[in-house]
């Protein structure tokens, strides 16, 4: 089975090599396939029987909307890119200049190396080297595996510094439920509180979701939502996992899940996807820390020298027998 896609002859993909992993269909089951990019370890594509579970970006394009990116060593924003450590003021690169923030960590800019791979599994490695804004060495080994149930992503972070290093993890998939128009899909996030932000989308406090449009427990339609919002005080499932559900009108569902590390989630909705377009899209982002965690400490993990931290999140599907008859509108 081919594990890498070859870009158009003579043209290099901007995100480097394209690694495909596939779980073949069994009788009565579904075939699941994912494409991971060398640059950033980004999940560029995820399909079941050819139907999308995430928004994809072109092989010869870039994830201009952070599609499928891995967010390490922090998700979301660090206000002004500034934080303090050991009595020193540190400055991260400002990569959201319109709001003067540092956003979504460091690994999305870095090429990853293959550690091992098989038809259904791929492990990539990248090292974050010390810099002015993040004076720590952090090894990031990420394993992507597909099965008939969907995609599982496991991160192993190891502090290679001689001092404790701060870390947090997030991911940025835009979810699809096959070809169902996303404005018709219901989204359920069981959270008691949300983060209140200023005009630059930086946290200024938290508030209960009860009685507000931020209450997603009843599964409102995505088309009704206007969110770029972090949620906390999530309710875990009986197995201790955190699960966020998207359901199409015909009963098909896609679930974004995280293990006990993922006690926070960000939801972003837009009605103009891609930029200037006219489609509805929703990013459901499992996170281990809140926005601006380098300053607030909320959810931030400090790894001792040599310490390894393991966490897993994923995307699973539950398609009904009526899957093939679902509404097809947005292309």
C-alpha positions in Angstrom: 0.0 0.0 0.0 1.3 3.5 -0.8 2.0 5.5 2.3 3.1 8.8 0.7 1.4 10.9 -1.9 3.6 12.2 -4.7 2.9 15.9 -5.5 2.3 16.9 -9.1 5.5 16.1 -11.1 8.1 18.8 -10.7 6.2 20.7 -8.0 6.9 20.4 -4.3 4.0 20.4 -1.9 4.4 23.5 0.4 3.8 21.2 3.4 6.4 18.6 2.3 5.8 14.9 2.0 2.2 13.7 2.3 1.9 10.5 4.3 -1.3 8.4 3.8 -2.5 5.8 6.3 -5.5 3.6 5.6 -7.6 1.1 7.4 -9.2 -1.1 4.8 -12.9 -1.9 5.1 -14.0 -5.2 6.5 -17.3 -6.7 5.5 -20.0 -4.4 6.8 -17.4 -1.9 7.9 -15.9 1.4 6.7 -12.6 2.3 5.1 -10.9 5.1 6.9 -8.0 7.1 5.4 -5.9 10.0 6.6 -3.2 12.2 5.1 -0.5 13.7 7.4 1.9 16.4 6.2 5.6 16.5 6.9 5.4 20.2 7.8 3.7 20.6 11.1 2.5 17.1 11.4 -0.8 18.5 10.1 -3.8 16.2 9.5 -4.6 17.4 5.9 -7.3 14.8 5.1 -9.5 12.3 7.0 -12.2 10.3 5.1 -14.5 7.4 5.7 -15.5 5.6 2.5 -14.3 8.7 0.7 -16.6 11.0 2.7 -14.8 13.8 4.6 -14.7 14.0 8.3 -12.7 17.2 8.3 -12.2 20.2 6.0 -9.2 19.6 3.7 -6.8 21.9 2.1 -5.2 21.3 -1.3 -2.0 19.1 -1.5 -0.3 22.1 -3.3 -1.7 24.6 -0.8 -1.3 25.7 2.8 -3.6 25.4 5.8 -4.6 29.0 5.6 -7.2 28.6 8.3 -5.1 26.3 10.5 -6.9 23.2 9.2 -5.8 20.1 11.0 -2.8 21.8 12.6 -1.2 20.5 15.9 -0.8 23.2 18.5 2.3 22.7 20.7 3.6 23.9 23.1 0.5 26.2 23.5 -2.9 26.3 21.8 -4.7 29.5 21.0 -3.2 32.9 22.0 -0.5 34.3 24.2 -1.4 38.0 24.8 1.2 40.2 23.0 3.4 37.1 22.8 4.8 38.1 26.3 5.2 36.0 29.4 7.6 35.9 32.3 9.7 33.0 33.6 12.4 32.9 36.3 12.3 36.7 36.7 12.7 37.3 33.0 10.3 38.8 30.5 10.1 36.6 27.4 8.9 37.6 23.9 7.4 35.0 21.5 7.2 35.8 17.8 4.0 37.7 16.9 2.3 35.6 14.2 -1.2 37.1 14.6 -0.2 40.7 13.8 -3.7 42.1 13.4 -4.3 41.3 17.1 -0.6 41.5 18.2 -0.6 37.9 19.6 1.4 34.8 19.4 -0.9 32.0 18.4 -1.0 28.2 18.1 2.5 27.2 19.3 5.7 26.4 17.4 5.5 22.9 15.7 3.3 24.0 12.8 6.2 25.7 11.2 8.6 22.8 11.6 9.3 19.8 9.3 8.8 16.4 11.1 10.8 13.3 10.6 9.4 9.8 10.2 10.1 7.5 13.2 8.1 4.5 12.0 5.2 3.8 9.8 2.9 1.0 8.6 -0.3 0.8 6.5 -2.4 2.1 9.4 0.0 4.0 11.6 2.6 6.8 11.3 4.9 8.3 14.0 6.5 11.6 13.4 9.1 13.5 15.5 10.1 17.1 15.8 12.3 18.9 18.4 11.5 22.4 19.6 14.9 24.0 20.2 15.4 26.9 22.7 14.6 30.4 21.5 14.2 33.8 23.1 10.5 33.3 23.7 10.7 29.6 24.6 14.1 28.8 26.2 13.5 25.1 26.4 14.2 21.9 24.3 11.1 19.8 23.8 10.8 16.6 21.9 7.4 16.0 20.3 6.7 12.5 19.0 3.2 12.1 17.5 1.6 8.8 16.5 -1.4 8.9 14.1 -3.4 5.7 13.7 -6.5 4.8 11.8 -9.1 2.1 12.3 -12.6 1.4 11.2 -13.7 3.8 14.0 -11.6 6.8 12.9 -8.4 8.6 13.8 -6.4 8.5 17.0 -3.6 10.9 17.7 -1.1 10.3 20.6 1.4 12.9 21.6 4.5 12.1 23.6 6.2 15.3 24.8 9.6 14.9 26.5 11.5 17.8 28.2 15.1 17.7 27.0 16.1 20.8 29.0 18.0 21.0 32.3 15.1 22.9 33.8 11.3 22.4 34.0 9.5 23.3 30.8 5.9 24.5 30.3 3.8 22.8 27.7 0.2 22.6 26.5 -1.4 20.8 23.6 -4.2 21.5 21.2 -5.4 20.6 17.7 -7.4 22.5 15.1 -9.6 20.2 12.9 -12.6 21.7 11.1 -15.2 18.9 11.3 -17.4 17.6 8.5 -20.1 15.0 8.8 -19.7 13.6 5.3 -21.3 15.8 2.7 -24.0 17.2 5.0 -24.0 21.0 4.8 -22.5 22.2 8.1 -25.2 24.7 8.9 -27.6 21.8 9.3 -25.3 19.8 11.7 -26.0 19.9 15.4 -23.1 20.5 17.8 -23.0 19.3 21.4 -20.4 20.5 23.9 -21.1 19.8 27.5 -19.5 22.7 29.4 -20.5 24.7 32.4 -18.4 27.8 31.6 -16.8 29.8 28.8 -14.0 32.3 28.5 -15.0 35.9 28.0 -12.6 37.7 25.7 -11.7 41.3 24.7 -11.7 42.8 21.2 -8.3 41.0 20.5 -9.8 37.6 21.6 -7.7 37.5 24.7 -9.3 36.2 28.0 -10.6 38.7 30.5 -12.6 36.3 32.7 -15.0 33.3 32.6 -18.8 33.1 32.9 -21.5 30.4 33.2 -22.9 29.2 29.9 -26.4 28.8 31.4 -28.9 31.1 29.7 -26.5 32.2 27.0 -25.9 31.3 23.4 -22.7 29.6 24.6 -24.8 26.7 26.1 -24.3 23.9 23.6 -25.5 21.1 25.8 -28.8 20.8 23.8 -27.0 20.5 20.5 -27.9 23.7 18.6 -27.4 23.8 14.8 -24.0 25.0 13.7 -25.7 27.6 11.4 -27.1 29.4 14.4 -23.7 29.8 16.2 -21.3 32.7 16.1 -18.4 31.5 18.2 -14.6 31.9 18.7 -14.9 30.7 22.2 -13.0 28.5 24.7 -15.0 26.3 27.1 -14.1 24.9 30.5 -15.7 23.0 33.3 -16.4 20.2 30.7 -18.4 17.2 31.8 -16.5 14.0 31.1 -18.3 10.9 29.8 -18.6 7.9 32.1 -15.3 6.5 30.7 -13.5 9.7 31.7 -13.1 11.0 28.2 -14.3 14.4 26.9 -16.5 14.0 23.9 -17.9 16.7 21.5 -20.6 15.5 19.1 -21.7 16.7 15.7 -24.8 15.1 14.3 -26.4 15.3 10.9 -30.2 15.3 10.4 -30.1 11.6 9.2 -28.4 10.5 12.5 -24.8 10.3 11.3 -22.4 11.6 13.9 -18.8 12.6 14.2 -17.2 12.8 17.6 -14.1 14.8 18.6 -12.7 13.2 21.7 -9.9 13.7 24.1 -8.5 11.8 27.1 -8.5 13.1 30.7 -5.8 15.7 29.7 -8.2 17.6 27.4 -10.3 19.4 29.9 -10.8 22.4 27.6 -12.2 23.0 24.1 -12.3 25.8 21.6 -15.1 26.2 19.1 -14.8 28.5 16.1 -17.6 29.0 13.5 -17.6 30.9 10.2 -20.1 31.3 7.4 -17.4 32.5 4.9 -15.2 29.4 4.5 -12.7 29.5 2.9 -11.8 33.1 3.1 -14.3 35.1 1.1 -16.3 31.9 0.5 -19.9 31.1 1.4 -19.7 27.8 3.3 -20.3 27.2 6.9 -17.4 25.6 8.8 -16.8 24.7 12.4 -13.5 24.0 14.2 -13.8 21.9 17.3 -10.4 22.0 19.1 -9.6 19.8 22.1 -7.1 21.6 24.3 -5.1 20.8 27.5 -5.0 24.4 28.6 -6.9 27.6 28.2 -5.9 30.6 26.0 -3.0 32.7 27.4 -2.0 29.8 29.7 1.6 30.9 29.7 0.4 33.9 31.7 -2.6 32.5 33.6 -1.2 29.0 34.3 -4.7 27.6 33.6 -4.1 24.0 32.5 -0.4 24.6 31.8 1.8 21.5 32.4 5.3 21.8 33.7 7.6 18.9 32.7 10.6 18.1 34.8 13.9 17.5 33.0 13.6 14.1 31.2 9.9 13.8 32.0 7.5 12.4 29.3 3.9 13.4 29.0 1.5 11.3 27.0 -2.0 12.4 25.8 -4.4 11.2 23.1 -7.3 12.7 21.2 -9.1 11.7 18.1 -12.0 11.8 15.6 -14.5 9.0 15.3 -17.6 8.4 13.2 -20.9 6.6 13.7 -22.6 6.5 10.3 -26.2 5.2 10.0 -27.5 2.8 7.4 -29.0 5.9 5.7 -25.5 7.4 5.3 -25.5 7.2 1.5 -28.8 9.2 1.3 -27.7 12.2 3.4 -28.3 15.6 2.0 -25.6 16.9 -0.3 -25.4 20.6 -0.7 -22.2 22.4 0.0 -19.3 21.6 -2.3 
